[in-house]
Amino acid sequence: MNRNLVAIILAAGKGSRMKSRLPKAAHRLCGRAMARYPVDAARAAGAARVVVVVGHEAEAVRAAVGDDVEYVLQAEPRGTGHAALQAAPALREAEEALILNGDLTLVTADDLRALLERHRATSAAATLLTAELEEPASYGRVIRRHDGSVERVVERRDASPAEVTIREINVGLYCFRAPELRDCLYRLRPDNDQSEYYLTDVIGLLVAAGSPVEAVRAADPQTALGINDRVELAAVAAILRQRLLRDLMLAGVTVVDPATTYVDAGVVVGPDTVIHPMSTLQGKTAIGADCQIGPSARIVDSSLADRVTVHASLVVESWVGEGSRIGPFAHLRPGCRLGREVKIGNFVELKNAVLEDRVSAGHLTYLGDAAVGEDANIGAGTITCNYGGRKYDGGKKHRTVIGKESFIGTHARLVGPVTVGDGAFVAAHSVVTEDVPPDALAIARSRQTVKEGWAARRRQEQEMRK
């Protein structure tokens, strides 16, 4: 970290074109808040101090971005220069300052390093990142002198007809010598048709004072893409996904169809794992090596060890051990922990359940608030009933414990709190409300009664009523 480098992220805008109650900076792309991307890029480029300027719905932006940065408030929206001015106290002991628009989600740490390198090599008072676009649209235009240095930046709404034709635009990313930036921020005036304080006017003030201003063209014009509405949000998110998937594939992960695969920033996937189409990996998810994910799998905030298969299933806030198989059509809800070589089959739901090694729950089963010992077999249709039972207390959930090497027959109901001992059997269609000792057989069902001829007599009575 460079203790003399401060980064300022401008994230105070409402983003009215987003048509949302949520402030623009808090909207999420690939699992992260919009403003989190420039924060992370600045940190990776060496900024020891990151200050985020917030305004509209400030608390929502704080909650979305996180508590590892400093915040300053722009109480009223008076332009980008006014927003940067709120962070001026952070410049007192700094030598350099990066300023980034909060919607620059495609800017990388490498982009910032290149900007800093040029800034230092030229001893410029300011260096800005620019891009050349075929359709500059509403971006501010960069006006250069004959020698190629920057003369000023003009906002699109204030540009002359000739200036509008310029294709080099201001990205919204700057590096300044901090003392000169601080001085210029205090000298800004709202002399424009919006009556706002423009950060871009700092460039004109520096040039007028004879201070050198440099510019670096972005190698990839996509770096310039900001976000003003939901259409642009989706377009930028698609570019981020492409980058994330490309990095995974270069690291040894097979992505069968990138067009239908969604992976959040920060997700970790081991080599030789295959991600099949229509799969989504979200949040703080980590996948081991040699796994098979999908088709149609969704994994959220979960950890999977090596050689795990998840087919057409949902896994949320859970841990899955090596060699386990999940799906199709299974659902692991929060709090589940599976051992090695566990089998969770079709239409099985788990919640807050711990299953030890080699447990098999093949189909049509619900295991909630349960602990299942190794090598246990859970028959089809088994349900652990965590409410009620012999200790009903008005709503508290109770745990079911199933011992190792036990066998739970088809369509059994285990009403917690209850324990089935190691090696015990529970007969099919039993409702178990009392503990079952180890190696015992529990049968808890009514004796079958057969009434000969009953069905025929019923049909005859129905005919007579017609």
C-alpha positions in Angstrom: 0.0 0.0 0.0 1.1 3.5 -0.8 0.4 5.6 2.3 0.7 8.8 0.3 -2.1 7.7 -2.2 -5.7 8.5 -1.4 -8.6 7.2 -3.5 -12.0 9.1 -3.6 -15.0 7.3 -5.0 -17.9 9.5 -6.1 -21.1 7.6 -5.2 -23.5 10.3 -4.1 -25.8 10.4 -7.1 -29.4 9.3 -7.0 -29.4 7.7 -10.5 -32.9 8.8 -11.4 -32.7 7.0 -14.8 -32.4 3.7 -12.9 -36.1 4.1 -11.9 -35.4 2.5 -8.6 -35.8 3.1 -4.8 -32.3 1.8 -4.5 -29.5 4.4 -5.0 -27.5 3.7 -8.2 -24.2 2.9 -6.4 -25.9 0.1 -4.5 -27.2 -1.8 -7.5 -25.4 -5.1 -7.9 -23.5 -6.6 -10.8 -22.1 -10.1 -10.6 -22.8 -10.2 -6.8 -21.2 -6.9 -5.8 -22.5 -3.4 -5.4 -21.7 -1.1 -8.3 -19.5 1.2 -6.2 -17.6 -1.8 -4.8 -15.7 -2.3 -8.1 -13.8 1.0 -8.1 -13.2 0.6 -4.4 -11.5 -2.8 -5.0 -9.6 -1.6 -8.0 -8.2 1.4 -6.0 -7.2 -0.9 -3.1 -5.5 -3.3 -5.5 -3.6 -0.4 -7.2 -2.1 0.6 -3.8 -4.4 3.2 -2.3 -4.0 2.9 1.5 -7.0 5.1 2.1 -10.3 4.9 0.3 -13.0 7.6 0.8 -16.5 7.1 -0.6 -18.6 10.2 -1.1 -22.3 9.3 -0.4 -25.5 11.4 -0.7 -28.9 10.1 -1.7 -29.9 7.1 0.5 -26.4 7.2 2.1 -27.1 4.4 4.5 -28.1 2.1 1.7 -24.9 2.8 -0.1 -22.9 2.2 3.1 -24.6 -1.1 3.7 -24.0 -2.2 0.1 -20.3 -1.1 -0.2 -19.1 -2.3 3.3 -17.4 -0.9 6.4 -13.8 -1.2 5.2 -13.7 2.3 3.7 -14.3 5.9 5.0 -17.4 7.8 4.1 -18.2 11.5 3.7 -21.6 13.0 3.1 -22.6 15.3 0.3 -25.7 16.6 1.9 -27.1 18.2 -1.3 -26.4 17.3 -5.0 -24.3 20.2 -6.3 -22.1 18.5 -8.8 -19.1 16.2 -9.0 -16.7 19.0 -7.9 -18.8 19.7 -4.8 -18.8 15.9 -4.1 -15.0 15.7 -4.3 -14.8 18.8 -2.1 -16.4 16.9 0.8 -13.4 14.6 0.8 -10.9 17.4 0.8 -9.8 16.9 4.4 -8.5 13.4 3.4 -6.0 15.2 1.0 -4.2 17.1 3.7 -1.4 14.5 4.3 -1.6 12.8 0.9 0.8 13.4 -2.1 -1.5 11.8 -4.7 -5.2 11.3 -5.2 -7.2 9.1 -7.4 -10.8 10.1 -8.1 -13.2 7.6 -9.7 -16.8 7.8 -10.6 -18.8 5.2 -8.6 -20.2 3.6 -11.7 -16.8 2.6 -13.3 -17.2 -1.1 -12.7 -15.0 -2.1 -15.6 -11.9 -0.2 -14.5 -9.2 -2.6 -13.3 -6.2 -2.2 -11.0 -4.0 -2.5 -14.1 -5.8 0.6 -15.6 -5.1 2.5 -12.4 -1.5 1.4 -12.3 -0.9 2.5 -15.9 -2.5 5.9 -15.0 -0.3 6.3 -11.9 2.8 5.3 -13.8 2.2 7.9 -16.5 1.3 10.5 -13.9 4.6 10.0 -12.0 6.7 9.7 -15.1 5.6 13.1 -16.5 5.4 14.9 -13.1 1.9 16.1 -14.1 -0.4 18.0 -11.8 -3.2 15.8 -13.2 -3.6 12.8 -15.4 -6.9 11.6 -16.7 -8.0 8.5 -18.3 -9.7 8.9 -21.7 -11.3 6.7 -24.3 -12.1 7.1 -28.0 -15.7 6.0 -28.8 -17.6 5.8 -32.0 -20.6 7.2 -30.3 -19.5 9.6 -27.5 -23.1 10.3 -26.5 -23.4 12.3 -23.3 -19.8 11.9 -22.1 -17.6 14.9 -21.5 -15.2 15.7 -24.4 -11.4 16.1 -23.9 -10.0 19.2 -25.6 -6.3 18.9 -26.4 -3.7 21.4 -27.4 -1.6 21.2 -30.5 1.2 19.4 -28.6 -1.2 16.8 -27.4 -1.5 17.9 -23.8 -4.9 18.5 -22.2 -6.4 22.0 -22.4 -9.7 21.3 -20.7 -12.7 18.9 -20.4 -16.0 20.2 -21.5 -19.3 18.5 -20.4 -21.5 17.4 -23.3 -24.3 19.8 -22.3 -21.9 22.8 -22.4 -20.0 21.8 -25.6 -20.1 23.8 -28.8 -21.2 22.1 -32.0 -17.5 21.6 -33.0 -16.6 20.1 -29.6 -19.5 17.7 -29.8 -17.9 16.0 -32.8 -14.8 15.1 -30.7 -14.7 11.3 -30.0 -12.2 11.3 -27.2 -14.1 11.3 -24.0 -13.4 11.7 -20.3 -13.8 8.4 -18.5 -14.3 9.9 -15.1 -11.0 8.7 -13.6 -8.3 11.1 -12.5 -4.9 11.1 -10.8 -3.9 14.4 -9.1 -1.2 15.9 -7.1 -3.1 16.1 -3.9 -2.2 19.6 -2.7 -3.0 21.2 -6.0 -6.3 19.3 -6.3 -7.3 20.5 -2.8 -6.6 24.1 -3.7 -8.5 23.9 -6.9 -11.6 22.3 -5.3 -12.0 25.3 -3.1 -11.7 27.6 -6.1 -14.5 25.9 -8.2 -17.4 28.0 -9.3 -20.8 26.9 -10.7 -20.5 28.8 -14.0 -22.5 26.5 -16.3 -26.1 25.9 -17.3 -26.6 23.4 -14.5 -25.2 25.8 -11.8 -23.2 22.9 -10.5 -19.6 22.5 -9.4 -17.8 20.4 -12.0 -14.8 18.3 -11.1 -13.7 18.7 -14.8 -13.2 22.4 -14.2 -10.2 21.5 -12.0 -8.4 20.7 -15.2 -9.0 24.1 -16.6 -7.8 25.7 -13.4 -4.6 23.7 -13.4 -3.9 24.5 -17.1 -4.6 28.2 -16.4 -2.0 28.1 -13.6 0.6 26.6 -16.0 0.5 23.2 -14.4 0.9 20.2 -16.8 -2.1 18.0 -17.4 -1.6 14.6 -19.1 -4.0 12.0 -20.4 -3.8 8.3 -21.0 -6.1 6.5 -23.5 -7.6 3.4 -22.2 -6.4 0.3 -24.0 -10.0 -1.1 -24.0 -12.7 1.5 -24.7 -15.1 -0.6 -22.7 -13.4 0.7 -19.6 -15.2 4.0 -20.2 -18.7 2.5 -19.9 -20.6 4.0 -17.0 -24.1 2.9 -15.9 -27.1 5.3 -16.0 -30.1 2.9 -16.5 -31.1 -0.8 -16.3 -30.1 -1.4 -20.0 -26.6 -0.2 -19.3 -26.5 -2.1 -16.1 -27.2 -5.4 -17.9 -24.7 -4.6 -20.7 -21.9 -3.9 -18.2 -22.8 -7.0 -16.2 -22.5 -9.1 -19.3 -19.0 -7.8 -19.9 -18.0 -8.5 -16.3 -19.3 -12.1 -16.6 -17.3 -12.6 -19.7 -14.2 -11.5 -17.9 -14.9 -13.7 -14.9 -15.6 -16.8 -17.0 -12.5 -16.1 -19.1 -10.3 -16.0 -16.0 -11.8 -19.3 -14.8 -11.3 -21.0 -18.1 -7.6 -19.8 -18.3 -7.2 -21.3 -14.8 -8.3 -24.7 -15.9 -12.1 -24.7 -15.4 -14.3 -26.0 -18.2 -17.3 -23.8 -18.9 -19.4 -25.7 -21.4 -21.5 -22.7 -22.5 -20.4 -19.3 -21.2 -23.5 -17.7 -22.6 -25.7 -19.5 -20.1 -23.3 -19.6 -17.1 -23.4 -17.0 -14.3 -20.6 -16.6 -11.9 -20.3 -13.8 -9.3 -17.1 -11.9 -8.6 -15.1 -13.6 -5.9 -16.3 -17.1 -6.6 -13.5 -19.7 -6.5 -13.5 -22.8 -8.7 -10.8 -25.5 -8.7 -9.1 -26.9 -11.9 -10.8 -29.6 -14.0 -14.2 -28.7 -12.7 -16.8 -28.7 -15.4 -19.6 -26.1 -15.2 -22.5 -27.2 -17.4 -25.1 -24.9 -19.0 -27.7 -22.9 -17.1 -25.7 -22.9 -13.8 -25.2 -20.1 -11.4 -22.5 -19.7 -8.7 -23.2 -16.8 -6.3 -21.8 -15.0 -3.3 -19.0 -16.5 -1.2 -19.0 -19.8 -3.1 -15.9 -22.0 -3.4 -15.9 -25.1 -5.6 -13.1 -27.7 -5.4 -11.3 -29.6 -8.2 -12.8 -32.2 -10.5 -16.4 -31.3 -9.7 -19.4 -31.5 -12.0 -21.7 -28.5 -11.6 -25.0 -28.6 -13.5 -26.7 -28.5 -15.8 -29.1 -26.1 -14.1 -27.4 -25.9 -10.7 -27.5 -22.9 -8.4 -25.0 -22.7 -5.6 -25.0 -19.7 -3.2 -22.5 -18.9 -0.4 -21.5 -22.6 -0.2 -18.3 -24.6 -0.2 -17.9 -27.8 -2.1 -14.8 -30.1 -1.8 -13.2 -32.0 -4.7 -15.1 -34.4 -6.9 -18.6 -33.2 -5.9 -21.5 -33.4 -8.4 -24.5 -31.0 -8.2 -27.1 -31.7 -10.9 -30.1 -29.5 -11.4 -30.2 -28.6 -7.7 -30.1 -25.6 -5.3 -27.4 -25.4 -2.6 -27.5 -22.4 -0.2 -25.1 -21.7 2.7 -23.9 -25.3 3.0 -20.8 -27.4 3.0 -20.4 -30.5 0.9 -17.7 -33.1 1.4 -15.5 -34.8 -1.1 -17.1 -37.1 -3.7 -20.7 -36.4 -2.7 -23.5 -36.3 -5.2 -26.5 -34.0 -5.1 -29.6 -34.1 -7.3 -31.3 -33.9 -9.6 -33.9 -31.6 -8.1 -32.5 -31.5 -4.5 -32.5 -28.5 -2.2 -29.9 -27.9 0.5 -31.1 -25.0 2.6 -28.8 -23.0 5.0 -26.9 -24.7 7.7 -26.3 -28.1 6.0 -23.0 -30.0 6.3 -22.4 -33.1 4.3 -19.5 -35.6 4.8 -17.7 -37.5 2.1 -19.5 -39.6 -0.6 -22.9 -38.6 0.6 -25.8 -39.2 -1.8 -28.7 -36.7 -1.9 -31.1 -37.8 -4.6 -34.1 -36.4 -6.5 -36.6 -34.3 -4.5 -34.7 -34.4 -1.2 -34.7 -31.3 0.9 -32.2 -30.7 3.8 -32.2 -27.8 6.3 -29.8 -27.3 9.1 -28.8 -30.9 8.8 -25.4 -32.7 9.4 -24.9 -35.9 7.4 -21.8 -37.9 8.0 -19.8 -39.9 5.5 -21.6 -42.2 3.0 -25.2 -41.3 4.1 -27.7 -42.1 1.4 -31.0 -40.2 1.0 -32.1 -41.2 -2.4 -35.4 -39.5 -3.0 -38.5 -37.8 -1.8 -37.2 -37.0 1.7 -37.1 -34.0 4.1 -34.3 -33.9 6.8 -34.6 -30.7 8.8 -32.8 -30.0 12.1 -31.2 -33.5 11.9 -27.9 -35.2 12.5 -27.4 -38.5 10.6 -24.5 -40.8 11.3 -22.2 -42.4 8.7 -23.4 -45.2 6.5 -27.1 -44.6 7.4 -29.7 -45.2 4.8 -32.8 -42.9 4.6 -35.7 -44.5 2.8 -37.9 -42.7 0.3 -40.5 -40.3 1.8 -38.8 -40.0 5.2 -39.6 -36.8 7.1 -38.1 -35.4 10.3 -40.8 -33.5 12.1 -39.1 -30.8 14.0 -42.2 -29.1 15.4 -44.4 -30.6 18.1 -44.0 -34.1 19.3 -44.1 -35.3 22.9 -42.4 -32.0 24.0 -44.5 -29.5 22.0 -43.7 -26.1 23.4 -45.6 -23.8 21.1 -43.1 -23.3 18.3 -39.6 -24.4 19.2 -37.9 -26.7 16.7 -36.5 -30.0 17.9 -33.6 -32.0 16.6 -33.7 -35.6 15.3 -30.6 -37.8 15.6 -30.1 -40.9 13.4 -27.3 -43.1 14.4 -24.6 -44.6 12.1 -25.4 -47.7 10.0 -29.1 -47.2 10.8 -31.9 -47.9 8.3 -35.0 -45.7 8.1 -37.8 -47.4 6.1 -39.9 -45.8 3.4 -42.4 -43.2 4.4 -41.2 -43.0 8.1 -41.9 -40.0 10.2 -39.5 -39.1 13.0 -41.0 -36.6 15.4 -38.4 -34.7 17.3 -36.8 -34.6 19.7 -36.0 -38.2 19.0 -33.0 -40.4 18.6 -32.6 -43.5 16.5 -29.6 -45.5 17.8 -26.7 -46.9 15.9 -27.5 -49.8 13.7 -31.3 -49.6 14.4 -34.1 -50.2 11.9 -37.3 -48.2 11.6 -40.0 -50.1 9.8 -41.7 -48.5 6.7 -44.6 -46.1 7.4 -43.8 -45.8 11.1 -44.4 -42.6 13.1 -41.6 -42.6 15.6 -42.1 -40.5 18.7 -39.9 -42.3 21.2 -36.2 -43.0 21.1 -35.1 -46.2 19.4 -32.2 -48.1 21.1 -29.2 -49.2 19.1 -29.7 -52.3 17.0 -33.4 -52.3 17.7 -36.4 -52.5 15.3 -39.1 -49.8 15.7 -42.5 -50.5 14.4 -45.0 -47.6 14.9 -48.1 -48.1 12.8 -51.7 -49.4 13.1 -52.3 -53.1 12.5 -53.8 -53.8 9.0 -57.5 -54.7 8.9 -59.1 -56.3 5.9 -62.9 -56.4 5.4 -63.8 -58.9 2.7 -66.4 -57.7 0.1 -66.5 -54.1 1.5 -65.7 -52.4 -1.8 -68.3 -54.5 -3.8 -71.0 -53.7 -1.2 -70.1 -49.9 -1.4 -70.4 -49.9 -5.2 -73.8 -51.7 -5.0 -75.1 -49.1 -2.5 -74.0 -46.3 -4.8 -75.9 -47.9 -7.8 -79.1 -48.2 -5.7 -78.9 -44.4 -4.8 -79.0 -43.4 -8.5 
